[in-house]
C-alpha cells in the first residue's frame, strides 16, 4: 500500500500525495534491485527507507494543529529521503 492508505498522514499534514509518489518510487526502486533477496528483502528495504520519511511527514500534523508548521519541519519532511537508492 502507498499513499493515504499506507502511511495514514493527517489532512493537517498536507503530505498525502507526496508520500504516495515517493512511496511508489521507493517501492519500484527496491523491487527492481537484482540482489537475490527477492520481494521479501525488497519490502524490508522499502520499510527501512520509508519509515523515517513517513514519521517526519506525519509529525507535521502535530505542529500544524495549532497553526502552520515551521519552515524547518517542512524542509526536514521534504528532504527526508534520498530517491537515488
Backbone as CSV, one residue per row, in Angstrom:
resi,resn,N_x,N_y,N_z,CA_x,CA_y,CA_z,C_x,C_y,C_z
1,UNK,0.840,-1.178,0.000,0.000,0.000,0.000,0.883,1.239,0.000
2,UNK,0.444,2.219,-0.723,1.130,3.506,-0.713,0.086,4.599,-0.522
3,UNK,0.541,5.803,-0.308,-0.354,6.940,-0.164,-1.075,6.949,1.168
4,UNK,-2.257,7.569,1.183,-3.016,7.730,2.414,-3.277,6.398,3.106
5,UNK,-3.587,5.366,2.340,-3.887,4.060,2.927,-2.659,3.428,3.561
6,UNK,-1.507,3.689,3.022,-0.291,3.061,3.526,0.389,3.818,4.649
7,UNK,0.247,5.140,4.677,1.032,5.945,5.607,0.199,6.746,6.592
8,UNK,-1.085,6.810,6.400,-2.011,7.497,7.314,-1.600,8.922,7.670
9,UNK,-1.284,9.751,6.684,-0.989,11.133,7.043,-2.285,11.864,7.393
10,UNK,-2.199,12.768,8.298,-3.356,13.577,8.662,-3.634,14.578,7.546
11,UNK,-4.901,14.947,7.351,-5.177,16.032,6.402,-4.446,17.320,6.784
12,UNK,-4.115,17.473,8.076,-3.383,18.660,8.520,-1.946,18.681,8.024
13,UNK,-1.422,17.521,7.634,-0.039,17.490,7.150,0.052,17.964,5.712
14,UNK,-0.971,17.696,4.922,-0.940,18.074,3.513,0.073,17.286,2.704
15,UNK,0.446,16.111,3.177,1.531,15.372,2.553,1.089,14.052,1.913
16,UNK,-0.185,13.794,1.790,-0.658,12.524,1.248,-0.144,12.222,-0.147
17,UNK,-0.229,13.177,-1.045,0.228,12.958,-2.413,1.740,12.776,-2.474
18,UNK,2.461,13.582,-1.710,3.918,13.445,-1.685,4.328,12.071,-1.188
19,UNK,3.685,11.607,-0.123,4.003,10.284,0.402,3.669,9.200,-0.610
20,UNK,2.567,9.346,-1.310,2.180,8.342,-2.307,3.197,8.263,-3.437
21,UNK,3.606,9.399,-3.955,4.557,9.415,-5.071,5.934,8.920,-4.651
22,UNK,6.404,9.386,-3.513,7.716,8.937,-3.039,7.665,7.445,-2.704
23,UNK,6.596,7.005,-2.050,6.466,5.595,-1.705,6.460,4.699,-2.927
24,UNK,5.754,5.112,-3.969,5.716,4.318,-5.197,7.103,4.260,-5.846
25,UNK,7.802,5.375,-5.831,9.146,5.430,-6.417,10.118,4.534,-5.643
26,UNK,10.072,4.617,-4.328,10.973,3.821,-3.495,10.640,2.337,-3.633
27,UNK,9.363,2.007,-3.644,8.965,0.607,-3.786,9.430,0.038,-5.126
28,UNK,9.228,0.783,-6.197,9.672,0.328,-7.513,11.186,0.162,-7.550
29,UNK,11.901,1.093,-6.939,13.358,1.007,-6.895,13.812,-0.249,-6.164
30,UNK,13.230,-0.504,-5.022,13.640,-1.673,-4.238,13.255,-2.982,-4.920
31,UNK,12.083,-3.039,-5.523,11.670,-4.261,-6.223,12.518,-4.509,-7.469
32,UNK,13.065,-3.448,-8.047,13.867,-3.572,-9.256,15.305,-3.998,-9.022
33,UNK,15.732,-3.992,-7.773,17.109,-4.398,-7.485,17.246,-5.893,-7.638
34,UNK,18.315,-6.306,-8.244,18.574,-7.731,-8.501,19.638,-8.235,-7.531
35,UNK,19.307,-8.266,-6.276,20.279,-8.670,-5.269,20.094,-10.104,-4.794
36,UNK,19.152,-10.815,-5.373,18.922,-12.193,-4.978,18.059,-12.351,-3.748
37,UNK,17.669,-11.263,-3.122,16.870,-11.342,-1.911,15.385,-11.489,-2.154
38,UNK,14.951,-11.271,-3.396,13.543,-11.398,-3.725,12.690,-10.295,-3.130
39,UNK,11.376,-10.494,-3.256,10.455,-9.448,-2.831,10.457,-9.241,-1.320
40,UNK,10.690,-10.270,-0.536,10.707,-10.102,0.923,11.822,-9.147,1.343
41,UNK,12.984,-9.295,0.751,14.101,-8.395,1.055,13.795,-6.985,0.557
42,UNK,13.169,-6.885,-0.615,12.813,-5.573,-1.165,11.822,-4.856,-0.253
43,UNK,10.838,-5.574,0.264,9.863,-4.956,1.165,10.533,-4.485,2.453
44,UNK,11.489,-5.249,2.967,12.204,-4.853,4.185,13.022,-3.585,3.942
45,UNK,13.712,-3.516,2.800,14.484,-2.314,2.472,13.560,-1.113,2.288
46,UNK,12.430,-1.343,1.642,11.430,-0.290,1.430,10.985,0.290,2.775
47,UNK,10.660,-0.570,3.706,10.218,-0.082,5.015,11.333,0.676,5.727
48,UNK,12.545,0.170,5.643,13.687,0.829,6.275,13.894,2.228,5.712
49,UNK,13.738,2.376,4.410,13.912,3.690,3.778,12.736,4.614,4.049
50,UNK,11.522,4.078,4.019,10.330,4.919,4.115,9.958,5.337,5.535
51,UNK,10.189,4.476,6.509,9.700,4.745,7.865,10.131,6.108,8.411
52,UNK,11.420,6.489,8.337,11.804,7.811,8.859,11.143,8.962,8.088
53,UNK,11.030,8.805,6.780,10.401,9.835,5.949,8.925,9.997,6.306
54,UNK,8.239,8.897,6.482,6.821,8.944,6.859,6.669,9.605,8.232
55,UNK,7.524,9.252,9.177,7.447,9.830,10.521,7.612,11.350,10.478
56,UNK,8.559,11.831,9.673,8.744,13.275,9.535,7.494,13.946,8.978
57,UNK,6.877,13.322,7.995,5.687,13.895,7.378,4.470,13.810,8.284
58,UNK,4.348,12.750,9.052,3.243,12.648,9.998,3.386,13.671,11.125
59,UNK,4.614,13.992,11.505,4.853,14.949,12.584,4.369,16.351,12.222
60,UNK,4.303,16.654,10.947,3.830,17.973,10.514,2.422,18.230,11.032
61,UNK,1.584,17.216,11.078,0.198,17.386,11.522,0.129,17.832,12.979
62,UNK,1.010,17.319,13.811,1.001,17.713,15.226,1.365,19.184,15.367
63,UNK,2.307,19.626,14.589,2.716,21.020,14.620,1.657,21.915,13.986
64,UNK,0.995,21.399,12.960,0.006,22.171,12.213,-1.308,22.326,12.970
65,UNK,-1.541,21.524,13.993,-2.798,21.587,14.736,-2.991,22.950,15.388
66,UNK,-1.922,23.625,15.740,-2.025,24.928,16.408,-1.609,26.082,15.492
67,UNK,-1.431,25.816,14.248,-1.010,26.850,13.301,-0.185,26.215,12.200
68,UNK,0.442,27.011,11.406,1.262,26.485,10.322,2.524,25.833,10.879
69,UNK,2.964,24.733,10.263,4.216,24.118,10.709,5.395,25.032,10.395
70,UNK,6.453,24.856,11.140,7.631,25.686,10.922,8.273,25.342,9.578
71,UNK,8.999,26.295,9.067,9.726,26.074,7.810,10.748,24.954,7.987
72,UNK,11.344,24.877,9.169,12.320,23.817,9.456,11.670,22.432,9.353
73,UNK,10.476,22.280,9.909,9.775,20.995,9.829,9.442,20.632,8.392
74,UNK,9.011,21.613,7.630,8.679,21.366,6.226,9.922,20.965,5.441
75,UNK,11.040,21.614,5.682,12.284,21.276,4.985,12.753,19.872,5.352
76,UNK,12.666,19.520,6.634,13.040,18.164,7.057,12.175,17.131,6.350
77,UNK,10.879,17.395,6.279,9.963,16.447,5.640,10.224,16.343,4.138
78,UNK,10.424,17.476,3.489,10.649,17.475,2.035,11.956,16.798,1.676
79,UNK,12.950,16.936,2.514,14.284,16.424,2.189,14.659,15.211,3.034
80,UNK,13.675,14.527,3.570,13.919,13.438,4.498,14.225,12.096,3.886
81,UNK,14.370,12.012,2.572,14.666,10.731,1.934,15.453,10.973,0.653
82,UNK,16.352,10.063,0.363,17.105,10.098,-0.889,16.432,9.157,-1.881
83,UNK,16.142,9.641,-3.057,15.462,8.816,-4.051,16.418,8.134,-5.009
84,UNK,17.688,8.316,-4.817,18.653,7.712,-5.726,19.087,6.318,-5.276
85,UNK,18.400,5.789,-4.269,18.652,4.409,-3.820,19.915,4.291,-3.102
